[in-house]
Amino acid sequence: MSNSKKKNIPGGSGKITSSKEKSPPSRLKWLAIIPLLILTYLVYTPALKNSITGWDDSNYITENNDIRELNSAFIKKVFLRIQDM
C-alpha cells in the first residue's frame, strides 16, 4: 500500500487522484500562447501609427463634451443611458 495521500477534487469528475500527480506542464501552455501573442502584436502594431482620421472623430472624440472627464457620473451615463434610435 502506498503512502501517497488521495483527495477528491470538488466539482471534478469524481475521480480520486493522487496528490503527487501533476497537471499538464505549464511550459506547454506557454509554448502555445507565446506565438499567438507575438502574432497579435505583429498584426496590430501598425494600427498604433495611425492618427485621427478626421471623418467622424471630431464628433465622437475631440468635440464630445461627454468624454471630457472620467468620473462616476460619466460611467453611469455610459452604461445606463438608453440612446434614441
DSSP file (Angstrom, degrees, kcal/mol; ACC not computed):
  #  RESIDUE AA STRUCTURE BP1 BP2  ACC     N-H-->O    O-->H-N    N-H-->O    O-->H-N    TCO  KAPPA ALPHA  PHI   PSI    X-CA   Y-CA   Z-CA
    1    1 A M              0   0    0      0, 0.0     2,-0.1     0, 0.0     0, 0.0   0.000 360.0 360.0 360.0 133.5    0.0    0.0    0.0
    2    2 A S        -     0   0    0      1,-0.1     0, 0.0     2,-0.1     0, 0.0  -0.411 360.0-136.4 -84.3 159.9    1.5    3.4   -1.0
    3    3 A N        +     0   0    0     -2,-0.1     2,-0.1     2,-0.1    -1,-0.1   0.378  63.2 122.5 -93.6   2.5    1.8    6.4    1.4
    4    4 A S        -     0   0    0      1,-0.1     2,-0.3    14,-0.0    -2,-0.1  -0.430  64.7-120.8 -70.3 139.1    0.5    9.0   -1.1
    5    5 A K        -     0   0    0     -2,-0.1    14,-2.2     1,-0.0     2,-0.4  -0.569  22.7-147.5 -79.7 140.5   -2.5   10.9    0.1
    6    6 A K  E     -A   18   0A   0     -2,-0.3     2,-0.4    12,-0.2    12,-0.2  -0.873  16.7-176.6-108.3 142.1   -5.6   10.7   -2.0
    7    7 A K  E     -A   17   0A   0     10,-1.9    10,-1.6    -2,-0.4     2,-0.6  -0.993  23.6-134.0-139.6 149.0   -8.0   13.6   -2.4
    8    8 A N  E     -A   16   0A   0     -2,-0.4     8,-0.1     8,-0.2     7,-0.0  -0.886  24.1-137.3-100.1 125.1  -11.3   14.1   -4.1
    9    9 A I    >   -     0   0    0     -2,-0.6     3,-1.9     6,-0.5     5,-0.4  -0.723  21.8-122.0 -86.7 120.2  -11.5   17.3   -6.1
   10   10 A P  T 3  S+     0   0    0      0, 0.0     3,-0.1     0, 0.0    -1,-0.1  -0.343  96.1  14.1 -61.4 138.8  -14.8   19.1   -5.6
   11   11 A G  T 3  S+     0   0    0      1,-0.2    -2,-0.0    -2,-0.0     0, 0.0   0.472 105.0 119.6  77.5   0.5  -16.7   19.7   -8.8
   12   12 A G  S <  S-     0   0    0     -3,-1.9    -1,-0.2     1,-0.1    -4,-0.0   0.051  87.3 -80.5 -84.0-162.9  -14.4   17.3  -10.6
   13   13 A S        -     0   0    0      2,-0.1     3,-0.1    -3,-0.1    -1,-0.1   0.432  63.9-106.8 -82.7   2.2  -15.2   14.1  -12.4
   14   14 A G  S    S+     0   0    0     -5,-0.4     2,-0.4     1,-0.3    -1,-0.1   0.411  77.4 138.5  85.9  -2.9  -15.4   12.2   -9.1
   15   15 A K        -     0   0    0     -6,-0.1    -6,-0.5     1,-0.0     2,-0.5  -0.612  53.9-131.0 -78.1 130.6  -12.1   10.5   -9.9
   16   16 A I  E     -A    8   0A   0     -2,-0.4     2,-0.3    -8,-0.1    -8,-0.2  -0.717  29.5-169.2 -84.3 127.3   -9.8   10.2   -7.0
   17   17 A T  E     -A    7   0A   0    -10,-1.6   -10,-1.9    -2,-0.5     2,-0.2  -0.840  24.0-109.8-118.3 154.5   -6.3   11.5   -7.8
   18   18 A S  E >   -A    6   0A   0     -2,-0.3     3,-1.2   -12,-0.2   -12,-0.2  -0.566  21.0-130.8 -78.6 144.0   -3.1   11.2   -6.0
   19   19 A S  T 3  S+     0   0    0    -14,-2.2    -1,-0.1     1,-0.3   -13,-0.1   0.690 108.3  61.4 -69.2 -15.9   -1.7   14.5   -4.6
   20   20 A K  T 3  S+     0   0    0    -15,-0.3    -1,-0.3     2,-0.1     2,-0.2   0.669  82.2  98.7 -82.8 -17.1    1.6   13.6   -6.3
   21   21 A E    <   -     0   0    0     -3,-1.2     2,-0.3     1,-0.0    -4,-0.0  -0.485  65.3-150.0 -70.5 140.5    0.0   13.7   -9.7
   22   22 A K        -     0   0    0     -2,-0.2    -2,-0.1     1,-0.1    -4,-0.0  -0.803  12.5-113.4-113.5 154.3    0.7   16.9  -11.6
   23   23 A S        -     0   0    0     -2,-0.3     3,-0.1     1,-0.2    -1,-0.1  -0.271  59.9 -64.6 -72.9 168.7   -1.4   18.8  -14.1
   24   24 A P  S    S-     0   0    0      0, 0.0    -1,-0.2     0, 0.0     5,-0.1  -0.228  73.3 -85.3 -53.5 145.4    0.0   19.1  -17.7
   25   25 A P    >>  -     0   0    0      0, 0.0     4,-0.9     0, 0.0     3,-0.7  -0.248  26.6-141.0 -59.8 136.3    3.1   21.2  -17.7
   26   26 A S  H 3> S+     0   0    0      1,-0.2     4,-2.2     2,-0.2     5,-0.2   0.728  98.2  71.8 -69.9 -19.3    2.5   24.9  -17.8
   27   27 A R  H 3> S+     0   0    0      1,-0.2     4,-1.9     2,-0.2    -1,-0.2   0.887  95.3  51.8 -62.0 -37.9    5.5   25.2  -20.2
   28   28 A L  H <> S+     0   0    0     -3,-0.7     4,-1.0     2,-0.2    -1,-0.2   0.881 107.5  52.4 -65.8 -37.8    3.5   23.5  -22.9
   29   29 A K  H >X S+     0   0    0     -4,-0.9     4,-2.0     1,-0.2     3,-0.6   0.922 109.7  48.7 -63.5 -43.1    0.7   26.0  -22.4
   30   30 A W  H 3X S+     0   0    0     -4,-2.2     4,-2.7     1,-0.2    -1,-0.2   0.845 104.5  59.1 -66.7 -33.0    3.1   28.9  -22.7
   31   31 A L  H 3< S+     0   0    0     -4,-1.9    -1,-0.2     1,-0.2    -2,-0.2   0.777 111.4  42.5 -66.1 -24.6    4.6   27.4  -25.9
   32   32 A A  H <X S+     0   0    0     -4,-1.0     4,-0.7    -3,-0.6    -2,-0.2   0.824 117.6  44.9 -86.1 -35.1    1.1   27.6  -27.4
   33   33 A I  H  X S+     0   0    0     -4,-2.0     4,-2.2     2,-0.2     3,-0.3   0.892 102.4  62.8 -78.4 -41.1    0.3   31.1  -26.0
   34   34 A I  H  X S+     0   0    0     -4,-2.7     4,-2.4     1,-0.2     5,-0.2   0.895 102.0  49.2 -58.5 -46.6    3.5   32.9  -26.9
   35   35 A P  H  > S+     0   0    0      0, 0.0     4,-2.5     0, 0.0    -1,-0.2   0.884 111.5  51.5 -61.1 -34.9    3.3   32.5  -30.7
   36   36 A L  H  X S+     0   0    0     -4,-0.7     4,-2.4    -3,-0.3    -2,-0.2   0.900 110.1  48.5 -66.8 -40.0   -0.3   33.8  -30.5
   37   37 A L  H  X S+     0   0    0     -4,-2.2     4,-2.3     2,-0.2    -1,-0.2   0.907 112.6  48.2 -64.6 -42.0    0.8   36.8  -28.5
   38   38 A I  H  X S+     0   0    0     -4,-2.4     4,-2.5     2,-0.2    -2,-0.2   0.925 112.3  48.8 -64.7 -44.7    3.6   37.6  -31.0
   39   39 A L  H  X S+     0   0    0     -4,-2.5     4,-2.2    -5,-0.2    -2,-0.2   0.913 111.4  49.7 -62.1 -43.2    1.3   37.2  -34.0
   40   40 A T  H  X S+     0   0    0     -4,-2.4     4,-2.2     2,-0.2    -1,-0.2   0.914 111.1  49.8 -61.8 -43.1   -1.3   39.5  -32.4
   41   41 A Y  H  X S+     0   0    0     -4,-2.3     4,-1.8     1,-0.2    -2,-0.2   0.929 111.7  48.1 -60.9 -46.4    1.3   42.1  -31.6
   42   42 A L  H  < S+     0   0    0     -4,-2.5    -1,-0.2     1,-0.2    -2,-0.2   0.864 113.0  48.3 -64.6 -36.0    2.6   42.0  -35.2
   43   43 A V  H  < S+     0   0    0     -4,-2.2    -1,-0.2    -5,-0.2    -2,-0.2   0.900 120.0  35.1 -71.6 -40.7   -0.8   42.3  -36.7
   44   44 A Y  H >X S+     0   0    0     -4,-2.2     3,-0.9    -5,-0.2     4,-0.5   0.581  92.8  86.9 -95.8  -9.7   -2.0   45.2  -34.6
   45   45 A T  G >< S+     0   0    0     -4,-1.8     3,-1.6     1,-0.2     4,-0.5   0.891  83.7  58.8 -58.8 -41.8    1.3   47.2  -34.2
   46   46 A P  G >4 S+     0   0    0      0, 0.0     3,-1.2     0, 0.0     4,-0.3   0.813  95.9  64.8 -58.8 -26.9    0.7   49.2  -37.5
   47   47 A A  G X4 S+     0   0    0     -3,-0.9     3,-1.1     1,-0.3    -2,-0.2   0.764  90.3  65.6 -66.7 -23.8   -2.6   50.5  -36.1
   48   48 A L  G << S+     0   0    0     -3,-1.6    -1,-0.3    -4,-0.5    -3,-0.1   0.708  94.8  59.1 -70.9 -18.8   -0.6   52.3  -33.3
   49   49 A K  G <  S+     0   0    0     -3,-1.2    -1,-0.2    -4,-0.5    -2,-0.2   0.547  84.0 106.0 -86.1  -7.9    0.9   54.6  -36.0
   50   50 A N    <   -     0   0    0     -3,-1.1     2,-0.2    -4,-0.3     3,-0.1  -0.390  56.3-153.3 -72.8 149.0   -2.5   55.8  -37.2
   51   51 A S        -     0   0    0      1,-0.1     2,-0.2    -2,-0.1    -1,-0.1  -0.494  43.2 -60.4-107.1-176.5   -3.6   59.3  -36.4
   52   52 A I        -     0   0    0     -2,-0.2    -1,-0.1     1,-0.1     6,-0.0  -0.496  47.1-146.6 -66.3 133.4   -7.1   60.7  -36.0
   53   53 A T        -     0   0    0     -2,-0.2    -1,-0.1     1,-0.1    -2,-0.0   0.833  15.3-138.3 -77.1 -33.2   -8.8   60.3  -39.4
   54   54 A G  S    S+     0   0    0     -3,-0.0    -1,-0.1     0, 0.0    -2,-0.1   0.407  73.9 106.4  90.4  -4.1  -11.0   63.4  -39.4
   55   55 A W  S    S-     0   0    0      1,-0.1     4,-0.1     3,-0.0    -3,-0.0   0.989 109.2 -24.1 -72.6 -61.7  -14.0   61.6  -40.8
   56   56 A D  S  > S+     0   0    0      2,-0.1     4,-1.8     3,-0.0     3,-0.2   0.238 109.4 104.7-133.6  10.7  -16.1   61.5  -37.6
   57   57 A D  H  >>S+     0   0    0      1,-0.2     4,-3.1     2,-0.2     5,-1.1   0.849  77.3  58.2 -63.6 -33.9  -13.5   61.7  -34.9
   58   58 A S  I  4>S+     0   0    0      3,-0.2     5,-2.3     1,-0.2    -1,-0.2   0.898 108.2  46.4 -65.0 -37.7  -14.3   65.3  -34.1
   59   59 A N  I  45S+     0   0    0     -3,-0.2    -1,-0.2     1,-0.2    -2,-0.2   0.884 124.4  31.4 -68.8 -38.0  -17.9   64.4  -33.3
   60   60 A Y  I  <5S+     0   0    0     -4,-1.8    -2,-0.2     4,-0.1    -1,-0.2   0.699 135.4  11.6 -96.3 -21.0  -17.0   61.4  -31.2
   61   61 A I  I ><5S+     0   0    0     -4,-3.1     3,-0.7    -5,-0.2    -3,-0.2   0.729 123.3  35.5-122.5 -68.3  -13.7   62.4  -29.6
   62   62 A T  I 3 <S+     0   0    0     -5,-1.1    -4,-0.2     1,-0.2    -3,-0.1   0.793 127.9  30.8 -72.9 -29.2  -12.4   66.0  -29.9
   63   63 A E  T 3 <S+     0   0    0     -5,-2.3     2,-0.8    -6,-0.3    -1,-0.2   0.275  88.9 114.2-110.4  10.5  -15.7   67.9  -29.6
   64   64 A N    X   -     0   0    0     -3,-0.7     3,-1.0     1,-0.2    -4,-0.1  -0.738  44.5-169.2 -88.5 109.6  -17.6   65.4  -27.4
   65   65 A N  G >  S+     0   0    0     -2,-0.8     3,-1.1     1,-0.2     4,-0.3   0.706  80.4  71.6 -69.5 -20.0  -18.4   67.0  -24.1
   66   66 A D  G 3  S+     0   0    0      1,-0.2     3,-0.3     2,-0.1    -1,-0.2   0.762  99.8  44.5 -68.5 -23.8  -19.5   63.6  -22.7
   67   67 A I  G <  S+     0   0    0     -3,-1.0    -1,-0.2     1,-0.2    -2,-0.1   0.130  80.7 100.9-109.5  21.9  -15.9   62.3  -22.6
   68   68 A R  S <  S+     0   0    0     -3,-1.1     2,-0.4     1,-0.1    -1,-0.2   0.864  87.6  31.3 -71.3 -36.1  -14.1   65.2  -21.1
   69   69 A E        -     0   0    0     -4,-0.3     2,-0.8    -3,-0.3    -1,-0.1  -0.944  66.7-143.7-127.9 145.1  -14.0   63.8  -17.6
   70   70 A L        +     0   0    0     -2,-0.4     2,-0.2     4,-0.1    -3,-0.1  -0.869  52.5 124.3-107.3  97.8  -13.7   60.2  -16.3
   71   71 A N  S  > S-     0   0    0     -2,-0.8     4,-2.2     1,-0.0     5,-0.2  -0.821  76.1 -85.0-142.9-178.8  -15.8   60.2  -13.1
   72   72 A S  H  > S+     0   0    0     -2,-0.2     4,-2.5     1,-0.2     5,-0.2   0.854 124.3  55.4 -64.5 -34.8  -18.8   58.3  -11.7
   73   73 A A  H  > S+     0   0    0      2,-0.2     4,-2.2     1,-0.2    -1,-0.2   0.908 109.1  47.8 -63.7 -40.4  -21.3   60.5  -13.4
   74   74 A F  H  > S+     0   0    0      2,-0.2     4,-2.5     1,-0.2    -2,-0.2   0.928 111.1  50.3 -64.8 -45.2  -19.7   59.7  -16.8
   75   75 A I  H  X S+     0   0    0     -4,-2.2     4,-2.3     1,-0.2     5,-0.2   0.923 111.7  48.0 -60.9 -44.4  -19.6   55.9  -16.1
   76   76 A K  H  X S+     0   0    0     -4,-2.5     4,-2.3     1,-0.2     5,-0.3   0.916 111.5  50.8 -61.2 -42.5  -23.3   56.0  -15.1
   77   77 A K  H  X S+     0   0    0     -4,-2.2     4,-1.3    -5,-0.2    -2,-0.2   0.896 111.2  48.0 -63.0 -40.9  -24.2   57.9  -18.2
   78   78 A V  H  < S+     0   0    0     -4,-2.5    -1,-0.2     1,-0.2    -2,-0.2   0.918 121.8  32.5 -67.1 -44.4  -22.3   55.5  -20.5
   79   79 A F  H  < S+     0   0    0     -4,-2.3    -2,-0.2    -5,-0.2    -1,-0.2   0.663 125.8  38.1 -92.6 -16.0  -23.8   52.3  -19.0
   80   80 A L  H  < S+     0   0    0     -4,-2.3     2,-0.3    -5,-0.2    -3,-0.2   0.569  87.8 101.5-111.9 -10.2  -27.3   53.4  -18.0
   81   81 A R     <  -     0   0    0     -4,-1.3     2,-0.6    -5,-0.3    -4,-0.0  -0.588  58.9-148.2 -80.3 133.8  -28.3   55.8  -20.8
   82   82 A I        -     0   0    0     -2,-0.3     2,-0.2     0, 0.0    -3,-0.0  -0.896  18.1-140.3 -99.5 121.2  -30.6   54.4  -23.5
   83   83 A Q        -     0   0    0     -2,-0.6     2,-0.3     1,-0.1     0, 0.0  -0.556  14.9-116.1 -83.9 144.4  -30.0   56.1  -26.8
   84   84 A D              0   0    0     -2,-0.2    -1,-0.1     1,-0.1     0, 0.0  -0.583 360.0 360.0 -74.2 138.0  -32.7   57.0  -29.2
   85   85 A M              0   0    0     -2,-0.3    -1,-0.1     0, 0.0    -2,-0.0   0.415 360.0 360.0-106.6 360.0  -32.6   55.1  -32.4
